[in-house]
């Protein structure tokens, strides 16, 4: 029974990742495959899943411009966003904003 449950969860995760924009692969190590992991160096207990798209766009563009600073590991985000196109930023913000928030 336990194995079936785990396999079901893995199946759901793979379906969710199939819809993810390719650039989301950069996010998984710190934010998790469902964006519900608290990233290393983050302050507080917030995850990025389900954040408003406009907020995510502002933050991601700020990290690309090296002006965003949420008190976490901003240098990592600066590096991650350095070569991400505006189109990919838009797709990433849209995708993450639609993910369910952590319960």
VMD Tcl script that draws the C-alpha trace (Angstrom):
set ca {
  {0.00 0.00 0.00}
  {2.82 2.35 0.91}
  {4.54 1.66 -2.41}
  {1.38 2.50 -4.36}
  {1.02 5.79 -2.49}
  {4.64 6.74 -3.18}
  {4.36 5.77 -6.84}
  {1.19 7.86 -7.08}
  {2.94 10.88 -5.63}
  {5.85 10.43 -8.01}
  {3.42 10.23 -10.89}
  {1.73 13.45 -9.85}
  {5.09 15.18 -9.52}
  {6.15 14.08 -12.98}
  {2.86 15.29 -14.48}
  {3.30 18.68 -12.78}
  {6.89 18.97 -14.01}
  {5.81 18.10 -17.54}
  {3.87 21.39 -17.59}
  {6.75 23.37 -16.11}
  {8.73 25.72 -18.33}
  {12.25 24.45 -18.99}
  {13.76 27.29 -16.94}
  {12.02 25.90 -13.82}
  {14.67 23.15 -13.72}
  {17.05 25.80 -12.32}
  {14.67 26.35 -9.39}
  {14.17 22.77 -8.23}
  {17.40 22.35 -6.27}
  {16.52 25.14 -3.84}
  {12.73 25.50 -4.12}
  {11.76 21.85 -4.74}
  {9.87 20.25 -7.63}
  {6.60 21.80 -6.45}
  {8.15 25.13 -5.29}
  {7.04 24.34 -1.73}
  {10.50 23.98 -0.23}
  {11.94 26.86 1.78}
  {15.10 27.81 -0.08}
  {18.44 27.82 1.79}
  {19.19 31.25 3.20}
  {15.53 32.32 3.07}
  {14.18 34.39 5.90}
  {10.88 33.25 7.34}
  {8.77 30.29 6.33}
  {7.44 31.36 2.93}
  {7.67 29.28 -0.19}
  {7.30 30.64 -3.73}
  {4.42 28.37 -4.81}
  {1.24 30.35 -5.39}
  {2.79 33.79 -4.95}
  {1.10 36.47 -7.08}
  {2.44 36.59 -10.62}
  {3.10 40.36 -10.51}
  {5.17 39.96 -7.35}
  {7.15 37.08 -8.86}
  {7.78 39.11 -12.04}
  {9.06 42.06 -10.01}
  {11.35 39.85 -7.96}
  {12.70 37.79 -10.86}
  {13.37 40.88 -12.97}
  {15.00 42.47 -9.92}
  {17.28 39.49 -9.46}
  {18.19 39.66 -13.15}
  {19.04 43.37 -12.73}
  {20.81 42.59 -9.41}
  {18.57 45.01 -7.52}
  {16.24 42.60 -5.65}
  {17.11 41.76 -2.08}
  {14.77 39.75 0.12}
  {17.42 39.17 2.75}
  {18.14 35.63 1.58}
  {20.76 34.19 -0.70}
  {20.48 36.97 -3.28}
  {23.85 36.20 -4.89}
  {22.55 32.75 -5.85}
  {19.45 34.28 -7.41}
  {21.52 36.90 -9.25}
  {23.52 34.10 -10.84}
  {20.46 31.98 -11.60}
  {18.63 34.81 -13.35}
  {21.61 36.36 -15.17}
  {20.96 34.71 -18.53}
  {17.22 34.10 -18.32}
  {15.20 35.83 -21.05}
  {12.24 38.09 -20.30}
  {10.00 35.52 -22.02}
  {11.28 32.78 -19.71}
  {10.81 35.04 -16.69}
  {7.19 35.58 -17.75}
  {6.63 31.82 -18.19}
  {8.31 31.05 -14.87}
  {6.26 33.63 -12.93}
  {3.06 32.38 -14.54}
  {3.84 28.75 -13.74}
  {4.92 29.29 -10.12}
  {1.94 31.57 -9.40}
  {-0.42 28.75 -10.39}
  {1.18 26.13 -8.15}
  {-0.75 25.30 -4.97}
  {0.47 27.04 -1.83}
  {1.96 25.00 0.98}
  {-0.66 23.95 3.50}
}
mol new
graphics top color blue
foreach p $ca { graphics top sphere $p radius 0.5 }
foreach p [lrange $ca 0 end-1] q [lrange $ca 1 end] { graphics top cylinder $p $q radius 0.2 }
display resetview
